[in-house]
Amino acid sequence: MPHATTPDGVKLYYEEAGSGTPILFVHEYCGDWRAWEPQMRFFSRRHRCITYSFRGYPGSDVPEEPAMYGQRHAVDDAKYMLDHLKIAKAHIVGLSQGAFATAHFGRTYRDRALSLTLAGVGSGAGPEGHEQFKRDATTTAARIRTDGMAAYARSLTINPTRSRFKQKDPRGFKQFLTHLSEHPDTGAANTMAEYQGKRPSLYDFEAEWRALDLPVLIVCGDEDEPCLQPSLWLKHVLPNAGLALFAKTGHTVNLEEPDAFNRELWTFITLAEAGKWLPAQPIAPGASLV
């Protein structure tokens, strides 16, 4: 089994397919390396594609110590994956928790990214709900330690940001829940407490986002309400970002609408590599729109 070992001794499981310009896929809290299979199959036709599991997730090591988890570890682990594979630069594609890591990867390791894709980004990131989100994450982590991940997976069957996935693709949703229930309880609880429960708000880094000139694609389902406003805000502050909204779509956008997601990402990467993903012309203050 292929693993990359981080400087603090954690082994991260990964798989890769294809050849060409690299794409690194960074999964969400409820996913793992398997969550990018529709993208691995599609993009490996022309790209070198890598999918991996965060520390604490299936295939990777599961440290017991909570301090071994957190957003900064996730950001650095993405870099260590590139280092291990001797990849100088890659397109970084993240969903939800992975999109937070991807955004901060671009902020921290600007010279290692060809582009950033932020899908389902921003839940709990707004200044008005950020502290409540962190409290909820702490409570959820305690519940996972008590009840386990199988119970947590069952709870997502009534989650409004996942319900459209369940309606559209019952078979795919069932597989998604099966994979989620297999996540180690310790890793899931530590990730929830230390990453979700302690991450700073995206809004705290406005000046740095405004200075980040990488090509960025933001993707959001229109029924992923916690991410709608943060996605619009990021579109506003990131100087070279485009926003794609998918109708009647929830949070797990890459699995719920794989064809539409793949087409949007394919177009973005093609334009970014051609130097054609360019900033919009700003509207001058007070300028007439007619």
N, C-alpha and C positions, 0 to 999 in steps of 0.2 A: 504494500500500500504506500503511495507516495505521500510524504510529509515534508513540510518546511519547518525547521526549528527556529524559534525566536530567540533573541539574546537572553531572555529570562527562562529559557529551557522548555517552553511549551511547543508541542508538536501540533501543527495545523494540517489537517487532511485536505488534499486538493486533487482535482482531476483537470486534465486539459485535452483539447481536441483541435485539430486543424493547424494551419500555418498562415503566416501573413502578419499584418499589424496586430499587436496584442490587444485583447479586451479582457479586463479583469472584472468579474461579476461579484458584487458584495451583497449578501442576502439580508433579509429582514429578520426581526426578532422571532417570528413564527416560522421562519424557513431555515434551510441549511444548504449545503452544497447542491442538493437535489432540486432545489426550488428554481433553478435556472435552466432546467433541461430543455424547454422549448427554444430558449435562446442559444444554448450550446449547439443544438442540432442545426439551427438555421445559420448562425453566424460563423460556425467553424468551416463552412464551405469556402470562405474567403479570408478568414481571420484565425489567428491563434487565440483560442478562447480558454480562459481559466476560471473555474469555479472552486470555491473552498468553503470550509466551515470555520466560523469563529471559534475561538477557545471556548470550551464548555459545551460544544455542539457535537452531533454525531460524527464520528471519525477522528475528531481532534481530541487533544488532552482536556481533561476536566479538572482544573485546579480546585482544591477545597477552599483555599484562602480567598475571601472576597476581594482583597486588595489586588488580586491578579486580574481583575475584570475592570471594565469601564470604557468610556468613549476614547480616551487617549490610547489605551491598549488596542482598540479596534482600528484606529487610524494607523498606528504604527505597524500593526500586524499586516495591513494591506501593503505597506511599504516593504515589509520583510518578505512577503510573497514575491514581489517583483525582484527583490535582491536575490532570493533563492533561485529564481528562474533566470537570473541574469538578463532581466528586461529593463532597459533604460527608461522607457516611457510606454504608457499604455492608455487606452481609453478606459476610464473607470466608470462602471455602471452600478448604481446602488438603488435598493428599494427600502423605504421606510428607515429602520435602524441603520441599514446599510447605506441609505442616502445621506443620513447625518454623517456617517463615517466618510462617505465620498466627498461631501462638501468640505469637511474639515481636512481631508487629505489634500484637496486642491489648495486650501488656505495654507497648509503646513508644508506640503511638498509640491509646490507649484511646478517645479521643473521635471517632475516625474509623470505628469499627466498630459496626455494629448487632448483630452476633453473630459467633461464630467456629465453624467446623466443622473438626475435626482428624481426618482419616481416615488410617489407617495410620501413626500417629504413634509415635515413640519408639524406632525401631530404633537400637541402639547407644547409647542415651541413659542406660541404667542405670549406676550407679556401678561395678558389678562388671565390666562389659565395655567401658566407654567408651574407655579408652586403647587396647585392642586394636582396637576399631573404627576409631579414627583411624589406627593403624598400617596396618591393612588398606586403608583408603582411600588412603593415600599409595602403597602398593604397586600398587593398582589404577590409580591415575592414571598411574604410570610405564608400566604395561602398555598403557594406552590410547594413550599417546604413541608407543609402539613398534608396537603391532599394529593400532590403529585401532578405530573404533566398530563396524564390521561384525563384527569378532571378538568384541568385548564383547557385542554383541546375541546372537550365537550362544550365548555362555556362559549366557545366562539360560534357555535351553531346559531346563536341568537344575537350575535354582534352585528349592528346595523351596517358597518363598513365592510362586512364579509358576506352579508345575506344575498347580495346580487350574484356573487360567485356561486354560492350554493344553488341559487335558482337556475342560473345559466348552464352550469356544468356540474351536476350532482356527482358524477363519477370522479371528476377532477377534484372537487371539494372533499370528497371522502378520502382520496389519496393524500391530500394536503393535511387533513386532520390525523390520518394514520401516521404520517411522517412526524407531525408535531408531537403526537403522544409518545413517540420514541425518544424525544430529547431527554437527556439526563436531568433529573430533578435539581441536582446541585448546580449544574451549569446554568440552567434556566433561571433558577432563583437568584443566583449571584449576578447574572447578567441583568435581570430585571431591577435588582436593588442598586447595583453599582453603575450600570450604564443608563438605563431609563430613569432611575431614581435620582441620579446626580448630574446628569448632563446639563450644561448651561443652555440658555435660550439662544436660538439662532439669531435673535434680534440683538443680542449683546455684541455681535461682530459686524455691525452694519458698515463701519468704515473699512473693514478688511474685505467684505464682499464687494464693496464699490471699487476696490482696487484690483479685484481678481478678474483679469481680462481673458481667461480661458473660454473656449466655446463651451456653453452649458445648455443642456436640454433638460427642462423640467416637465415631468409628466404627472398628471393627476386625473383620477376618475371624478366625475362631477357629483357622485354620491359618497365620495370620501370627504365628508364635510370638515373634519378636523384639519385637513391638509389644504383646503381650498384657499383660505386667506393667506397662510404662509407661502403657498406657491405663487400667488399673485405678488406678494411682497418681495419674494426673491427675484421674480421676473423684473420688478421695478429697480432693485438695487444692484443686481449683477449686470455689468455693462454689456455682456455679450451672451445673454440668455434668451432662449425661446421657450414658450409655454405651449404644451399640447394637452388639451382637455378631452377626455373620452366620455361620451354620453352614456348614461345608465351603467356606470362602472364604479366599483368600489375600490378598496385599498390594494388588493393583491393584483394589481393591474397587469403584470407580465404573465400571470397564469390565467387570469379571468379573460383577457383579450390578447392572447399571444400573437395572433396574426397582425392585429392593428399595432400592437406594441413593437413588434419586429420591424414592420414597415417604417414606423416613425423613427425608430432608432437607426435603421439602415440609412434612411435619408439624411439624418443628422450626421452620422459618422462619415458618409460619403462627402457631404458638403464641408465638414470640418477638415477632412484630409485634403480636399481640393482648395482650401483657403477661401471658401465661398460662404462660410457661416459668419456673417459680418454683423456688427452692431447696427441697431436701427438709427436712423437720422433723428436726432432729438428735436422736439418741438420747442421753439423759442417761447419764453414766458410772454403771455399776452398776445401771441400770434393768432391771427384769424385762421380758422379751420375751413373757411369757405372762400 
